[in-house]
């Protein structure tokens, strides 16, 4: 991806959130210079990789295969045994019409995916074999949609209208996109602690974070780009 693309996508996402009454924290709009001036008071944001996350999963075609996210809160896996550790995560996801998030599952994370507004969110689902980690293409699986059990055939679809949500357990392969013709989706994720370094199993090997071509200066920093905290004098 190019930096100019990221620079355009983030303010567009903020406007979309505003139109749906979804407010982001004040630091969502911080410039690189503001981040450079931030001290250890922002260490939780840096360590938990909160903030903007824009990826095309190495496809080179963000509008077809890609996802824009903003992580508002998250724990840190290494702190899991501490008594005051956060054990949860919350994200905003902006999903375009037909824009696919590739097929993947998580070994540890259970998550609720929520359609908070906009179009229809389509999820395609498969169970993963616990030994081979391959998708099981026969039979069915049981999922919870807003607390109601629903049986879905392997590779079948669940379509979430605004206000609806689905619970995805570990070892459930899923790919999702906004239904073409229905509009972009403002989606949410509420889950156990998110760890993109150790807990994503893509069916096809893909980079989770896209390399960025610096064709212009950054207007915003992504969650893996924060500078080291400024030392306090």
C-alpha positions in Angstrom: 0.0 0.0 0.0 1.0 3.6 -0.5 1.1 6.2 2.3 -1.1 8.5 0.2 -3.8 5.7 0.2 -3.6 5.4 4.0 -3.7 9.2 4.4 -6.9 9.3 2.5 -8.6 6.2 4.1 -8.2 7.3 7.7 -10.1 10.7 7.5 -12.7 9.0 5.4 -13.2 6.4 8.1 -13.5 9.1 10.8 -16.2 10.8 8.8 -18.0 7.5 8.3 -17.9 6.9 12.0 -19.2 10.4 12.8 -22.1 9.9 10.4 -23.1 6.8 12.4 -22.6 8.5 15.8 -19.6 6.3 16.6 -17.0 8.4 18.5 -13.3 7.6 18.5 -10.9 8.7 21.3 -9.3 12.1 20.8 -5.9 10.6 20.0 -7.3 9.0 16.9 -6.5 12.3 15.2 -3.0 12.8 16.5 -0.4 13.7 14.0 3.1 12.0 13.8 4.5 15.1 15.5 2.0 14.8 18.3 3.0 11.2 18.8 6.6 12.1 18.8 6.0 14.5 21.7 4.0 11.9 23.7 5.7 10.5 26.8 5.2 7.4 28.9 1.6 8.4 29.6 0.7 6.8 26.2 2.6 3.6 26.8 -0.5 1.5 27.0 -1.5 2.6 23.5 1.9 1.7 22.2 2.3 -1.7 23.9 -1.3 -2.9 23.2 -1.0 -1.6 19.6 -4.2 0.5 19.9 -5.2 2.8 17.1 -5.3 2.6 13.3 -4.7 -0.5 11.3 -5.0 -0.5 7.5 -4.1 -3.6 5.6 -4.5 -5.1 2.2 -3.0 -8.4 3.4 -0.3 -8.1 0.7 -2.9 -8.2 -2.1 -2.0 -4.8 -3.6 -5.8 -4.2 -4.0 -7.2 -2.8 -0.8 -10.7 -2.4 -2.2 -11.0 -6.1 -3.1 -9.0 -7.7 -0.3 -8.4 -5.5 2.7 -9.7 -4.1 6.0 -9.5 -0.9 8.0 -9.6 -1.2 11.8 -9.3 0.9 14.9 -8.4 -0.8 18.2 -9.9 1.2 21.1 -8.9 -1.1 24.0 -6.8 -4.3 24.3 -4.9 -6.4 26.8 -1.4 -7.7 26.4 -0.8 -11.4 26.2 2.4 -11.2 28.2 0.5 -9.6 31.1 -2.2 -12.3 31.2 -1.2 -13.6 34.6 -1.2 -10.2 36.2 -4.2 -9.6 38.5 -5.0 -6.2 36.9 -4.4 -7.3 33.3 -7.1 -6.5 30.7 -8.5 -9.7 29.3 -10.6 -8.1 26.5 -10.3 -6.2 23.3 -12.6 -3.9 21.3 -12.2 -2.8 17.7 -14.0 -0.8 15.0 -13.9 -2.4 11.6 -14.9 -0.6 8.4 -15.8 -3.1 5.7 -16.4 -2.2 2.1 -18.9 -3.7 -0.3 -17.4 -6.9 -1.6 -14.1 -6.1 0.3 -13.0 -9.5 1.6 -11.1 -10.1 4.8 -9.5 -13.5 3.9 -10.3 -16.8 5.5 -8.7 -17.3 8.9 -9.3 -18.5 12.4 -7.8 -17.8 15.9 -6.3 -20.5 18.1 -7.2 -18.7 21.4 -9.4 -15.7 20.8 -13.2 -15.9 21.0 -14.8 -12.8 19.4 -18.2 -11.3 18.8 -18.5 -9.5 15.4 -21.2 -6.9 15.4 -22.8 -4.9 12.6 -23.1 -1.5 14.1 -24.5 0.3 11.1 -24.5 0.6 7.3 -25.0 -2.3 5.0 -25.3 -6.1 5.4 -22.3 -8.0 6.8 -21.7 -11.4 5.2 -19.7 -14.1 7.0 -18.7 -17.4 5.5 -17.9 -20.1 8.0 -16.1 -23.4 8.3 -14.9 -25.5 11.3 -11.2 -26.2 11.3 -9.8 -29.7 11.9 -7.9 -29.5 15.2 -5.1 -31.7 14.0 -4.5 -30.6 10.4 -6.0 -27.0 10.7 -7.7 -27.5 7.4 -11.3 -26.4 6.8 -13.9 -29.1 7.1 -16.0 -28.9 4.0 -18.7 -31.3 5.0 -21.4 -31.2 7.7 -22.3 -28.1 9.6 -21.4 -26.0 12.6 -23.4 -24.3 15.3 -23.0 -20.6 16.0 -24.6 -18.1 18.2 -26.3 -15.0 16.6 -27.3 -12.6 19.3 -27.5 -15.5 21.8 -29.7 -17.6 19.5 -28.1 -20.9 18.3 -28.1 -21.4 14.6 -26.8 -24.3 12.5 -24.9 -23.4 9.4 -23.6 -25.7 6.7 -19.9 -25.8 6.1 -19.0 -22.9 3.9 -22.4 -21.4 4.5 -23.2 -17.7 5.1 -24.6 -15.8 8.0 -25.8 -12.3 7.0 -25.9 -9.7 9.8 -28.1 -6.7 9.5 -27.3 -3.5 11.5 -27.6 -4.3 15.2 -27.0 -8.1 14.8 -23.9 -9.9 16.0 -22.3 -13.4 15.9 -20.0 -15.2 18.3 -17.0 -16.9 16.7 -15.1 -19.5 18.8 -11.5 -20.5 18.3 -10.9 -22.8 15.3 -13.8 -21.4 13.3 -12.6 -20.3 9.9 -14.3 -17.1 8.7 -14.1 -14.7 5.9 -16.3 -11.6 5.6 -17.3 -8.7 3.5 -20.1 -6.1 3.1 -22.9 -7.5 0.8 -22.5 -5.8 -2.6 -25.2 -3.2 -3.2 -26.0 -2.8 0.6 -23.4 -0.2 1.5 -20.3 -0.1 3.6 -20.5 -1.6 7.1 -19.4 -0.1 10.4 -18.6 -3.3 12.2 -17.4 -3.9 15.7 -15.4 -6.6 17.4 -15.5 -7.5 21.1 -13.2 -10.3 22.1 -10.6 -11.8 24.3 -7.2 -10.2 24.1 -6.1 -9.7 20.5 -2.5 -10.7 19.5 -1.9 -10.4 15.8 1.6 -11.7 16.2 0.6 -15.2 17.5 -3.1 -15.8 17.1 -4.0 -15.5 13.4 -4.1 -18.7 11.2 -4.8 -17.7 7.6 -5.9 -20.5 5.3 -3.5 -19.1 2.7 -0.3 -17.6 4.1 -0.7 -13.8 4.1 1.0 -10.9 5.8 -1.1 -9.4 8.5 0.4 -6.0 8.2 1.1 -4.4 4.8 4.4 -2.8 3.9 3.8 0.9 3.2 5.4 2.7 0.3 6.3 6.2 1.5 5.1 8.2 -1.5 4.2 11.2 0.7 4.6 12.1 4.4 2.3 10.4 6.9 -0.7 12.3 8.3 -1.4 9.6 10.8 0.5 6.7 12.3 -0.6 3.1 12.2 -0.7 1.0 15.4 2.7 -0.6 14.6 4.5 2.7 13.8 4.5 4.6 17.0 7.9 6.1 18.0 9.5 5.3 21.3 8.1 7.4 24.2 9.7 10.8 24.7 11.7 10.8 27.9 10.4 13.2 30.5 12.8 15.8 31.8 
